[in-house]
Amino acid sequence: MMGKDGAAIPSGDSAAEMDRDDIGSPTMRTAETLLRVLPMALCVVALVIMLKDSQTNEYGSLSYSDLGAFRYLVHASGVCAGYSLLSAVVAAVPRPSTMSRAWAFFLLDQLLTYIILAAGAISTEVVYLAYKGDASITWSQTCGSFGGFCRKATASIAITFIVTLCYAGLSLISSYRLFSKYDAPVAYTNKGIEVATFQA
């Protein structure tokens, strides 16, 4: 069909298909929602393990709060869990995709990926030093005396890296959705030169 201005008006089936493409198929929406819920659950597990990570013996007491890297991991896990829950709720709602929404998912997924990766990386360094020690800075092999503490910390860090992989996957999905569907907006200056603008 043709409209008054000569533009083609999609039929009912075509319009429904366009709406479905714009909103996203239920299967893809469900898969993305589950992929966003998974790191939330893992972050909570990693956070709880680290919060309960303390040990007292004849050599003294040691807790996660004594180490800045582990405190950062706890905070990063909490932030990621909250974002995962919020983004899962937003992703589960069937609404038309917009450029601003696509950019928000892309940027936040990237940001959270680096935050949780940093938490895992610096915590891994601390645990490595705790297991191996470092004679140059007189850092003893703490795990020889606090084995239970180190095992819990290692488990929490391992889960954190699984979360990092989940966020890396989400970052790929959000970047593909953004750059495959939207081109950089182009504005023309008074000299006729094309300039890319990134306004929603």
Solvent accessible surface area in square Angstrom, and as a share of the most:
residue,aa,sasa,rsa
1,M,174,0.78
2,M,130,0.58
3,G,20,0.19
4,K,219,0.93
5,D,122,0.63
6,G,43,0.41
7,A,55,0.42
8,A,79,0.61
9,I,82,0.42
10,P,62,0.39
11,S,63,0.41
12,G,59,0.57
13,D,124,0.64
14,S,47,0.30
15,A,35,0.27
16,A,52,0.41
17,E,89,0.40
18,M,118,0.53
19,D,85,0.44
20,R,122,0.45
21,D,99,0.51
22,D,49,0.25
23,I,60,0.30
24,G,25,0.24
25,S,41,0.26
26,P,81,0.51
27,T,104,0.61
28,M,113,0.50
29,R,48,0.18
30,T,76,0.44
31,A,53,0.41
32,E,12,0.05
33,T,23,0.14
34,L,113,0.56
35,L,51,0.26
36,R,0,0.00
37,V,53,0.30
38,L,82,0.41
39,P,0,0.00
40,M,46,0.20
41,A,46,0.36
42,L,34,0.17
43,C,1,0.00
44,V,72,0.42
45,V,69,0.39
46,A,1,0.00
47,L,35,0.18
48,V,61,0.35
49,I,44,0.22
50,M,0,0.00
51,L,79,0.39
52,K,138,0.59
53,D,0,0.00
54,S,68,0.44
55,Q,51,0.23
56,T,107,0.62
57,N,41,0.21
58,E,146,0.65
59,Y,145,0.55
60,G,33,0.31
61,S,80,0.52
62,L,30,0.15
63,S,29,0.19
64,Y,42,0.16
65,S,52,0.33
66,D,87,0.45
67,L,40,0.20
68,G,40,0.39
69,A,14,0.11
70,F,2,0.01
71,R,102,0.37
72,Y,77,0.29
73,L,0,0.00
74,V,14,0.08
75,H,122,0.54
76,A,3,0.03
77,S,1,0.00
78,G,33,0.31
79,V,85,0.49
80,C,0,0.00
81,A,12,0.10
82,G,42,0.40
83,Y,25,0.10
84,S,2,0.01
85,L,94,0.47
86,L,115,0.57
87,S,4,0.02
88,A,4,0.03
89,V,83,0.48
90,V,48,0.28
91,A,6,0.04
92,A,46,0.36
93,V,58,0.33
94,P,78,0.49
95,R,122,0.45
96,P,77,0.48
97,S,24,0.16
98,T,68,0.40
99,M,38,0.17
100,S,56,0.36
101,R,48,0.17
102,A,5,0.04
103,W,60,0.21
104,A,46,0.36
105,F,21,0.09
106,F,31,0.13
107,L,100,0.50
108,L,75,0.37
109,D,0,0.00
110,Q,51,0.23
111,L,95,0.47
112,L,8,0.04
113,T,17,0.10
114,Y,139,0.53
115,I,44,0.22
116,I,1,0.00
117,L,71,0.36
118,A,42,0.33
119,A,0,0.00
120,G,0,0.00
121,A,50,0.39
122,I,69,0.35
123,S,0,0.00
124,T,59,0.34
125,E,106,0.48
126,V,24,0.14
127,V,14,0.08
128,Y,128,0.49
129,L,31,0.15
130,A,11,0.08
131,Y,91,0.35
132,K,123,0.52
133,G,16,0.15
134,D,46,0.24
135,A,98,0.76
136,S,99,0.64
137,I,97,0.49
138,T,126,0.73
139,W,83,0.29
140,S,83,0.54
141,Q,115,0.51
142,T,36,0.21
143,C,13,0.08
144,G,75,0.72
145,S,38,0.25
146,F,18,0.08
147,G,19,0.18
148,G,24,0.23
149,F,6,0.03
150,C,2,0.01
151,R,159,0.58
152,K,91,0.39
153,A,1,0.00
154,T,58,0.34
155,A,42,0.33
156,S,0,0.00
157,I,11,0.05
158,A,53,0.41
159,I,29,0.14
160,T,1,0.01
161,F,73,0.30
162,I,84,0.43
163,V,1,0.00
164,T,13,0.07
165,L,129,0.64
166,C,14,0.08
167,Y,1,0.00
168,A,40,0.31
169,G,25,0.24
170,L,1,0.01
171,S,9,0.06
172,L,128,0.64
173,I,54,0.27
174,S,4,0.02
175,S,23,0.15
176,Y,161,0.61
177,R,74,0.27
178,L,2,0.01
179,F,113,0.47
180,S,71,0.46
181,K,93,0.39
182,Y,43,0.16
183,D,124,0.64
184,A,47,0.37
185,P,39,0.24
186,V,81,0.46
187,A,41,0.32
188,Y,148,0.56
189,T,61,0.35
190,N,152,0.78
191,K,167,0.71
192,G,53,0.51
193,I,104,0.53
194,E,108,0.49
195,V,65,0.37
196,A,56,0.43
197,T,42,0.25
198,F,127,0.53
199,Q,144,0.64
200,A,99,0.76
